[in-house]
Structures are given as structure tokens and as C-alpha cells.
Amino acid sequence: MAPSPTLLKRAQFQAEALGFRALAALVSGLGPDRASAISGAAWQKLAPLNKRHARAEAQMRAAMPALADAGIAANLAQMWENLGRTSAEAFHIGALVADKDRFAISEDTHEAIRVAKARGSVFVSLHQGNWELAAPLLHTLGLPVAGVYQKLLNPLVEDQASVFRKPFYTLGLYAKGNEAARQLMRIVAAKGTVAIMADLRDMSGIPVPFFHRDAPSTGFPALLARTRDVPLFAGVVFREAGATFRVRTVEIPVARTADREADIVETTAAIQRCFEGFIREKPGQWMWGHRRWSR
């Protein structure tokens, strides 16, 4: 059992929760389009002052050396705008996914949903475009999903933030950990679908090529799809103009041979190759600022 927070920590949690409640009220009151535009412009102006800007630039240059300085600068500006828009749109998930005119959805996505309804599946996505909409869109299109997320340190803010996304995970939204892995295994075994973000660095993961360098990557989606014999799909919600989007889905081949460990490595590498293709299509919409390659 975790120790009870100190009086000072409880006061900090309360202050943060009040701030989050005020922010949520402000952003919600603006409506999705105004909130998205204002937040995007603010982040584009202010976020480059953050130390992550230098990391994002260095990683983009290493990954995409053919980009000239002007291309690097343009993509970094677009990245910060996209992150700002996505952060504000998180308070409007319900309104956004309910508005079908905002989305151009590929036939591959509809076909993946049909398959998933019959067999169960694993969907993976990455921090590109508006990734917060990926699982809620599946839900809105008639596919119940379970998800996994990184729990916030402040339980009061955690409770408030979950209001905006939890209703779309009708099979459950689980905090990362061993119990979440067991729950997701059970859900897929029962022909359910789980959605997993799979592009972040995983220090206990598998080093596979990503933009020509080994990057420690989670092998859990590959393990889950192979163990439960279900299809594996990679989806992305590209941003188009403002708060409108284009959705693509690609089926990832799941290696199934007598060598279980080799299969997981091969399938994990295939996921990251697919992600790399998405990123190359719209490099200004991926979250370049996190430490993707270092162990």
C-alpha cells in the first residue's frame, strides 16, 4: 500500500485540482474550434522556450537528415501547434467524435472494425495528430475497446481528467502495470479489442530499428496478438485543417512460428516500421520531444 501523502502534498494536490478545474471550465466554454486554435497558437509561440525544443530538433535532424533547416523549423512549429491543439481538444473529445463531418475515415478502418467485432483485436497507435481521438472514434463507430494509460501522480486531477475520456473505454481503462496486462489478456481472449499507445520509449522493451537506429519499444502488443491469435492493427488520426482529421488503419502482420521470442521481435519491428511511415507522411505532427532512442 502506498504511504498517505503528507499535509503539504495534500495541499499541493488540492491546488493543482483547483487549477485543473478552472482550466477545464475555461477550455470547455470556448468550444472545440476556438479552444483548439487558441491553444495551438499559444503553444507554437511559447513551447520553443522549453528545453524539449532542443531535444526535438536534435532527434528530428538525426532521424530525417534530408530535411533542410527551413523544413526542420517548419515541422517543429507545426509540432508545437499540434500539441497545443491536442491538449485543448482533450476537453472536447465527446463533441469532436460526435461530429462525423470532422473525419475522413478510410475504408481500411471500417474493415478493421468489422474484423475486430468478429474476432477481437489489438489496435496500436502513436502520439501523432490527435491520438486522444483514436479509441473514442472506435467506440463511436461501434467497436467497444479497453485501454491502458499512465496514471497521474495527483489523484484529484486524475479523477477530473478521466471524466473526458473514460466513457469511451467501455471495456475498461487501466493504469499501466502487471494487473493491466492481465486484464487486457482476458479481454482479448474473450474476443474484445484493446487499444495501446506503442511509440514511447520502453526501457524494459525490445530494441528494434526506428528511423535507422535501435529504439527500445514495447513488445506487449505483439505478445498479446500472437498469444491470443487475433489481428493487429495500427491506426493514426492525422490532423488536417484545424480540428478536422483523416483516419488511416493498417493491418500489421503477426509472426507466428515455433520461435515465440523471435516472432515478438519481428512483429514489434513491423509496428515501428509502420509508425515510421506515418511520421514520414506528416513529420510535424509527431511528438519529437520525448526521449525515444536513448536507453
C-alpha angles and dihedrals in degrees: 000000000000115000118257113262118256122251090258092050092049090052090050091050091051093050092048091048091052090050092049092048091052092047091049091051092049096046094042091051093054094061124233100285099046093041091050094048096045094046092046092052093046094050092046090056102039107027096072087069088066118096090239089071091072091047091049091050093048093049093046091051092049094047098042107028093166091069112103122223092265091052092049091051093047093049093048091051090049091048093056092045091051093049090049092050092046093051091054094042089058087078091054103045094126095050093045099050091044091060104078092185089070093065136067103196121194122232087238088065093052090048091050090053091051091052093045092052090056101040110014119244150197118246120194127190140172139227095271132118105346103335091172089074098053100087095033088055091054088051092049090049090056103266115121111217142187122214143191127218144174108262116232119241092231108070093196093056088042090059093048096045093049090063090074099051111017096079090066094057099071092166091054142281111237132193113238115271145089094295091054090053091052092048092050091050089054093047094052091045087058090053094261127139128241128196119211133181103226109172102083125098112272110196091198092042137098122285106232131160116278117169089347095306130091111255124187104245136180114262094191098098090052091046091049096048093045096044094048095036095233132136121268121218132186116208135184133189104210117198115236120175114348111311096354124106148196119216125207130179128192126188112232115214110241113216111227114179135129090275105077097182093049090049092055092049092048094048093045089052089050091054092052092047089054091049090050089055091051091049094048088054092057109007093170091065100058123091100248096170100079121089099259102162110030119093 
